[in-house]
């Protein structure tokens, strides 16, 4: 006797079937890398990017855009020394000296250890604000320039111009201990020693200046004249 076949219940089968699987949406690998890199950039790295962009603009001759770019870099990283130096240089080239001085003063107020900024500001002040302002600027950063011969000699020359010869002698002496082959500094020392009524010390300094053989013909003639005087 043939076996009866039970009809299939299609409604039961449809409810027991698992739902169709769909492939998850996976973003391209490059997109993940770019997003990850963007998230990892620090303010210092962003500042460096702005600095490089501004540097490129400066090389192309676009001073105004470069100055803006360097300023943006500094807003991200105020310690980006090279960006400030480049910006100040462009401000000076653009005849915006007052703004350049202001930027340098702000930087030195935050960090007086930047002796290169102090010297640059002092040189600008000699031309626009007077020697006294330059001396004040150099004095503020002097504790951080004890071993900087150029700094000491520059300060000595300014002190000499204002008649402060005893102080000028002190700073010329410090500078010459570090660079005894500077004929110009020996001559400067001789001038201050003579003004301070130290004839023997002045003669010695002028003789040392001549012995360096580093003076221009005009300065050499001046030193020779000083050595011939009693």
C-alpha positions as CSV (number, residue, x, y, z in Angstrom):
1,X,0.0,0.0,0.0
2,X,1.6,3.3,-1.0
3,X,2.7,5.6,1.7
4,X,0.8,8.9,1.9
5,X,2.9,12.0,1.5
6,X,2.1,14.8,4.0
7,X,1.8,18.2,2.2
8,X,4.4,20.7,3.0
9,X,3.3,23.7,5.2
10,X,5.0,26.6,3.4
11,X,3.9,29.1,6.0
12,X,5.8,27.3,8.7
13,X,9.0,27.2,6.7
14,X,8.9,30.9,5.9
15,X,8.8,31.9,9.5
16,X,11.6,29.6,10.5
17,X,14.0,30.8,7.8
18,X,16.8,33.2,9.0
19,X,16.6,36.7,7.4
20,X,18.9,37.3,4.5
21,X,22.3,38.6,5.4
22,X,23.6,41.9,4.1
23,X,27.3,42.9,3.7
24,X,28.3,45.6,6.2
25,X,29.3,49.0,4.7
26,X,33.1,49.3,5.0
27,X,34.6,52.7,4.1
28,X,37.6,52.7,1.9
29,X,40.9,52.1,3.7
30,X,42.3,55.4,2.6
31,X,39.4,57.3,4.1
32,X,40.0,55.8,7.5
33,X,43.7,56.7,7.3
34,X,43.0,60.3,6.4
35,X,40.4,60.7,9.2
36,X,42.8,59.1,11.7
37,X,45.6,61.3,10.7
38,X,43.5,64.5,10.9
39,X,42.4,63.5,14.4
40,X,46.0,62.9,15.5
41,X,47.4,66.4,14.4
42,X,48.4,68.4,17.5
43,X,48.3,72.2,17.6
44,X,52.1,72.2,17.2
45,X,51.8,70.1,14.0
46,X,49.0,72.3,12.6
47,X,51.2,75.3,13.4
48,X,54.1,73.7,11.5
49,X,51.8,73.2,8.5
50,X,50.7,76.8,8.6
51,X,54.3,77.9,8.9
52,X,55.4,75.9,5.8
53,X,52.5,77.3,3.8
54,X,53.4,80.9,4.9
55,X,57.0,80.2,4.0
56,X,56.0,79.1,0.5
57,X,54.0,82.3,0.1
58,X,57.0,84.4,1.3
59,X,59.2,82.7,-1.3
60,X,56.6,83.6,-3.9
61,X,56.8,87.2,-2.9
62,X,53.4,87.5,-1.3
63,X,54.4,89.3,1.8
64,X,50.9,90.2,3.1
65,X,49.6,86.6,2.8
66,X,52.8,85.2,4.3
67,X,52.6,87.6,7.3
68,X,49.0,86.4,7.9
69,X,50.1,82.8,7.6
70,X,52.9,83.2,10.1
71,X,50.5,85.0,12.5
72,X,48.1,82.0,12.2
73,X,50.9,79.6,12.9
74,X,51.8,81.6,16.1
75,X,48.2,81.6,17.2
76,X,48.4,77.8,17.2
77,X,51.8,77.6,18.7
78,X,53.2,80.8,20.3
79,X,56.5,79.1,20.8
80,X,57.2,78.7,17.1
81,X,60.2,80.9,17.2
82,X,61.1,80.7,13.5
83,X,57.6,81.8,12.5
84,X,57.9,84.9,14.6
85,X,61.3,85.7,13.3
86,X,60.1,85.3,9.7
87,X,57.0,87.5,10.3
88,X,59.1,90.2,11.9
89,X,61.5,90.2,9.0
90,X,58.7,90.6,6.5
91,X,57.1,93.4,8.6
92,X,60.5,95.2,8.5
93,X,60.8,94.7,4.7
94,X,57.2,96.0,4.3
95,X,58.2,99.2,6.3
96,X,55.9,98.2,9.1
97,X,58.5,98.8,11.7
98,X,56.2,99.9,14.5
99,X,54.3,96.6,14.2
100,X,57.5,94.7,14.1
101,X,58.7,96.3,17.3
102,X,55.3,95.6,19.0
103,X,55.6,91.9,18.0
104,X,59.1,91.6,19.4
105,X,58.1,93.4,22.6
106,X,55.2,91.0,23.1
107,X,57.4,88.0,22.5
108,X,60.1,89.2,24.9
109,X,57.5,90.0,27.6
110,X,56.4,86.3,27.4
111,X,60.0,85.0,27.2
112,X,62.9,87.3,27.8
113,X,65.4,84.5,27.1
114,X,65.0,85.1,23.4
115,X,68.2,87.2,23.2
116,X,68.2,87.3,19.4
117,X,64.8,89.0,19.5
118,X,66.2,91.4,22.1
119,X,69.1,92.4,19.9
120,X,66.9,92.8,16.9
121,X,64.4,95.0,18.8
122,X,67.3,97.0,20.2
123,X,68.7,97.7,16.7
124,X,65.3,98.9,15.5
125,X,64.9,101.1,18.6
126,X,68.3,102.7,18.0
127,X,66.9,104.1,14.7
128,X,63.3,104.9,15.8
129,X,63.1,105.2,19.6
130,X,66.6,106.3,20.7
131,X,69.6,104.6,22.4
132,X,68.1,104.7,25.9
133,X,65.2,102.4,24.8
134,X,67.7,100.0,23.2
135,X,69.7,99.8,26.4
136,X,66.6,99.1,28.4
137,X,65.7,96.3,26.1
138,X,69.1,94.7,26.3
139,X,69.2,95.1,30.0
140,X,66.0,93.1,30.4
141,X,67.4,90.1,28.6
142,X,71.0,90.5,29.9
143,X,70.8,87.7,32.6
144,X,70.3,85.3,29.7
145,X,73.2,86.6,27.6
146,X,76.1,86.3,30.0
147,X,78.1,84.2,27.5
148,X,77.1,86.0,24.3
149,X,80.0,88.1,23.2
150,X,78.1,89.9,20.4
151,X,75.3,90.9,22.9
152,X,77.8,92.2,25.5
153,X,79.7,94.2,22.9
154,X,76.6,95.7,21.4
155,X,75.4,96.8,24.9
156,X,78.9,98.2,25.6
157,X,78.8,100.3,22.4
158,X,75.3,101.7,23.3
159,X,76.5,102.5,26.9
160,X,79.5,104.2,25.5
161,X,77.3,106.4,23.2
162,X,75.4,107.6,26.3
163,X,78.5,108.4,28.3
164,X,78.2,105.4,30.6
165,X,81.9,104.4,30.1
166,X,82.4,102.5,33.3
167,X,79.6,100.1,32.4
168,X,80.8,100.0,28.8
169,X,84.3,98.9,30.0
170,X,82.7,96.1,32.0
171,X,80.8,94.7,29.0
172,X,83.6,95.2,26.5
173,X,85.8,93.2,28.9
174,X,83.3,90.4,29.1
175,X,83.0,90.3,25.3
176,X,86.7,90.3,24.7
177,X,87.3,87.4,27.1
178,X,85.2,85.3,24.7
179,X,86.6,86.8,21.5
180,X,90.0,88.4,22.0
181,X,90.6,88.8,18.3
182,X,88.0,91.5,17.7
183,X,89.9,94.6,16.9
184,X,86.7,96.7,16.8
185,X,85.9,95.7,20.4
186,X,89.5,96.5,21.6
187,X,89.2,99.9,20.0
188,X,85.8,100.4,21.7
189,X,87.3,99.5,25.0
190,X,90.2,101.9,24.4
191,X,87.7,104.7,23.7
192,X,85.8,104.1,26.9
193,X,89.0,103.7,29.0
194,X,90.3,107.0,27.7
195,X,86.9,108.7,28.4
196,X,87.0,107.3,31.9
197,X,90.5,108.8,32.4
198,X,92.4,105.5,32.4
199,X,95.3,106.4,30.0
200,X,97.4,103.3,30.5
201,X,94.5,101.0,30.1
202,X,93.4,102.9,27.0
203,X,96.9,102.6,25.4
204,X,96.9,98.9,26.1
205,X,93.5,98.4,24.5
206,X,94.4,100.5,21.4
207,X,97.6,98.5,21.0
208,X,95.7,95.2,21.2
209,X,93.3,96.6,18.6
210,X,96.1,97.3,16.2
211,X,97.7,93.9,16.8
212,X,94.6,92.0,15.6
213,X,95.2,93.4,12.0
214,X,91.4,93.3,11.6
215,X,90.5,96.9,11.4
216,X,89.6,98.9,8.3
217,X,92.1,101.4,7.0
218,X,90.1,104.3,8.5
219,X,89.9,102.7,11.9
220,X,93.5,101.6,11.8
221,X,94.5,105.2,11.2
222,X,92.3,106.3,14.2
223,X,94.0,103.7,16.4
224,X,97.5,104.8,15.3
225,X,96.6,108.4,16.1
226,X,95.5,107.4,19.6
227,X,98.7,105.4,20.2
228,X,100.8,108.5,19.2
229,X,99.1,110.7,21.8
230,X,100.8,110.9,25.2
